Amino acid sequence: MEDLSLPQDLRITGIKINYLFVCERKLWLFDRGIGMEHTSEKVLLGKILEESSYLSEEKRKIMIDELICIDILSEDEIREVKYSNRMEDANRMQVLYYLYYLKKLGVKKRGILNYPKQRKREIVELTQEYEKKIEEALLKIEEIIKMEKPPPVVKKSYCKKCAYYEFCFIGE
């Protein structure tokens, strides 16, 4: 696999990986400490669903290196619980990043994305192709967070439901 020269000091959270695939502007704002999620009903509903699902699981909310927070950890898998599969690609990339990060620590697991509300689950495996995509994403995140100004607004179908909607569109 080709070396993409990842910076050793690049500390990327799972949320930043997710936001990269949702909205680059949201990623930039979040990196600057501009958090709007505390005002979002969807975020609150997601937290409630996550806390009330899979209650029998033993290891929940495992924080590793203050970068990744695994919802559920078992002997051979990690699970991420999401409210909706609407951002399925971003959710998948977040789990793949967790698997990638764990692999760098010498831990091999498989990932599962759980959508309890939809009664759906997806098995996520880290392949060489996905590893390359994660490494490219890490470089893209570094590029975005180094920008002096936020990326321009890109109107997407889900913008009106985003916690950052007013920040991006009101007073435009």
RADA-V63562 format. One record per residue. N is the residue number from 1. PHI is phi in whole degrees, 0 to 359 (* if undefined). OMEGA is omega in whole degrees, -180 to 180 (none if undefined). BURIAL is I if it has 9 or more other C-alpha atoms within 8 Angstrom, else O. Layout:
n=N phi=PHI omega=OMEGA burial=BURIAL
n=N phi=PHI omega=OMEGA burial=BURIAL
This chain:
n=1 phi=* omega=-178 burial=O
n=2 phi=288 omega=-180 burial=O
n=3 phi=278 omega=180 burial=O
n=4 phi=266 omega=177 burial=O
n=5 phi=52 omega=177 burial=O
n=6 phi=287 omega=178 burial=I
n=7 phi=297 omega=-179 burial=O
n=8 phi=292 omega=-176 burial=O
n=9 phi=265 omega=-180 burial=O
n=10 phi=287 omega=-178 burial=O
n=11 phi=248 omega=-175 burial=O
n=12 phi=248 omega=177 burial=O
n=13 phi=274 omega=177 burial=I
n=14 phi=297 omega=179 burial=I
n=15 phi=297 omega=179 burial=O
n=16 phi=295 omega=176 burial=I
n=17 phi=299 omega=180 burial=I
n=18 phi=302 omega=-177 burial=I
n=19 phi=296 omega=177 burial=I
n=20 phi=305 omega=-177 burial=I
n=21 phi=273 omega=175 burial=I
n=22 phi=265 omega=-176 burial=I
n=23 phi=194 omega=-179 burial=I
n=24 phi=295 omega=178 burial=I
n=25 phi=295 omega=178 burial=I
n=26 phi=300 omega=177 burial=I
n=27 phi=301 omega=-179 burial=I
n=28 phi=298 omega=-180 burial=I
n=29 phi=297 omega=179 burial=I
n=30 phi=299 omega=179 burial=I
n=31 phi=298 omega=180 burial=I
n=32 phi=274 omega=179 burial=O
n=33 phi=83 omega=178 burial=O
n=34 phi=269 omega=-178 burial=O
n=35 phi=254 omega=-179 burial=O
n=36 phi=249 omega=-174 burial=O
n=37 phi=299 omega=-179 burial=O
n=38 phi=297 omega=179 burial=O
n=39 phi=261 omega=-173 burial=O
n=40 phi=265 omega=176 burial=I
n=41 phi=295 omega=180 burial=O
n=42 phi=298 omega=179 burial=O
n=43 phi=296 omega=178 burial=I
n=44 phi=298 omega=178 burial=I
n=45 phi=298 omega=177 burial=I
n=46 phi=297 omega=179 burial=I
n=47 phi=295 omega=179 burial=O
n=48 phi=296 omega=179 burial=O
n=49 phi=298 omega=-180 burial=I
n=50 phi=299 omega=-178 burial=I
n=51 phi=290 omega=-177 burial=O
n=52 phi=264 omega=180 burial=O
n=53 phi=261 omega=174 burial=O
n=54 phi=56 omega=-176 burial=O
n=55 phi=295 omega=-178 burial=O
n=56 phi=281 omega=-179 burial=O
n=57 phi=292 omega=-175 burial=O
n=58 phi=279 omega=-174 burial=O
n=59 phi=261 omega=-178 burial=O
n=60 phi=236 omega=177 burial=I
n=61 phi=53 omega=179 burial=O
n=62 phi=267 omega=180 burial=I
n=63 phi=265 omega=-180 burial=I
n=64 phi=239 omega=178 burial=O
n=65 phi=55 omega=-178 burial=O
n=66 phi=56 omega=-178 burial=O
n=67 phi=239 omega=-178 burial=I
n=68 phi=239 omega=180 burial=I
n=69 phi=238 omega=-178 burial=I
n=70 phi=275 omega=-178 burial=I
n=71 phi=299 omega=-178 burial=I
n=72 phi=221 omega=-179 burial=I
n=73 phi=236 omega=173 burial=I
n=74 phi=236 omega=-175 burial=O
n=75 phi=303 omega=-176 burial=O
n=76 phi=237 omega=-180 burial=O
n=77 phi=209 omega=171 burial=I
n=78 phi=243 omega=178 burial=I
n=79 phi=231 omega=174 burial=I
n=80 phi=242 omega=-179 burial=I
n=81 phi=256 omega=-179 burial=I
n=82 phi=235 omega=-179 burial=I
n=83 phi=292 omega=-174 burial=I
n=84 phi=216 omega=177 burial=O
n=85 phi=266 omega=-179 burial=O
n=86 phi=299 omega=179 burial=O
n=87 phi=255 omega=-172 burial=O
n=88 phi=304 omega=-180 burial=O
n=89 phi=296 omega=179 burial=O
n=90 phi=296 omega=179 burial=I
n=91 phi=296 omega=179 burial=I
n=92 phi=298 omega=-179 burial=I
n=93 phi=295 omega=177 burial=I
n=94 phi=296 omega=178 burial=I
n=95 phi=295 omega=178 burial=I
n=96 phi=299 omega=177 burial=I
n=97 phi=296 omega=177 burial=I
n=98 phi=300 omega=179 burial=I
n=99 phi=296 omega=178 burial=I
n=100 phi=298 omega=-179 burial=I
n=101 phi=298 omega=179 burial=O
n=102 phi=297 omega=178 burial=I
n=103 phi=299 omega=178 burial=I
n=104 phi=297 omega=177 burial=O
n=105 phi=271 omega=179 burial=O
n=106 phi=88 omega=-178 burial=O
n=107 phi=246 omega=180 burial=O
n=108 phi=252 omega=179 burial=O
n=109 phi=219 omega=169 burial=I
n=110 phi=249 omega=-177 burial=I
n=111 phi=248 omega=175 burial=I
n=112 phi=225 omega=173 burial=I
n=113 phi=264 omega=179 burial=I
n=114 phi=250 omega=174 burial=I
n=115 phi=238 omega=-174 burial=I
n=116 phi=300 omega=-179 burial=I
n=117 phi=298 omega=180 burial=O
n=118 phi=267 omega=-176 burial=O
n=119 phi=53 omega=-176 burial=O
n=120 phi=229 omega=174 burial=O
n=121 phi=215 omega=180 burial=I
n=122 phi=227 omega=175 burial=O
n=123 phi=276 omega=-177 burial=O
n=124 phi=238 omega=180 burial=I
n=125 phi=243 omega=178 burial=O
n=126 phi=275 omega=177 burial=I
n=127 phi=257 omega=177 burial=O
n=128 phi=297 omega=178 burial=O
n=129 phi=298 omega=178 burial=O
n=130 phi=291 omega=177 burial=I
n=131 phi=301 omega=179 burial=I
n=132 phi=297 omega=179 burial=I
n=133 phi=296 omega=177 burial=O
n=134 phi=295 omega=180 burial=I
n=135 phi=297 omega=176 burial=I
n=136 phi=295 omega=179 burial=I
n=137 phi=296 omega=179 burial=I
n=138 phi=298 omega=177 burial=I
n=139 phi=293 omega=178 burial=I
n=140 phi=296 omega=178 burial=O
n=141 phi=298 omega=178 burial=I
n=142 phi=303 omega=180 burial=I
n=143 phi=298 omega=-177 burial=O
n=144 phi=293 omega=-176 burial=I
n=145 phi=287 omega=176 burial=I
n=146 phi=275 omega=180 burial=O
n=147 phi=294 omega=179 burial=O
n=148 phi=286 omega=180 burial=O
n=149 phi=241 omega=179 burial=O
n=150 phi=293 omega=174 burial=O
n=151 phi=302 omega=-179 burial=I
n=152 phi=295 omega=177 burial=O
n=153 phi=294 omega=174 burial=O
n=154 phi=240 omega=-176 burial=O
n=155 phi=288 omega=180 burial=O
n=156 phi=236 omega=-175 burial=O
n=157 phi=299 omega=-176 burial=O
n=158 phi=259 omega=-177 burial=O
n=159 phi=304 omega=-176 burial=O
n=160 phi=296 omega=179 burial=O
n=161 phi=263 omega=-177 burial=O
n=162 phi=280 omega=178 burial=O
n=163 phi=297 omega=-179 burial=I
n=164 phi=266 omega=-174 burial=I
n=165 phi=307 omega=-178 burial=I
n=166 phi=297 omega=179 burial=O
n=167 phi=298 omega=-175 burial=O
n=168 phi=273 omega=-169 burial=O
n=169 phi=245 omega=-179 burial=O
n=170 phi=279 omega=-180 burial=O
n=171 phi=84 omega=-180 burial=O
n=172 phi=296 omega=none burial=O
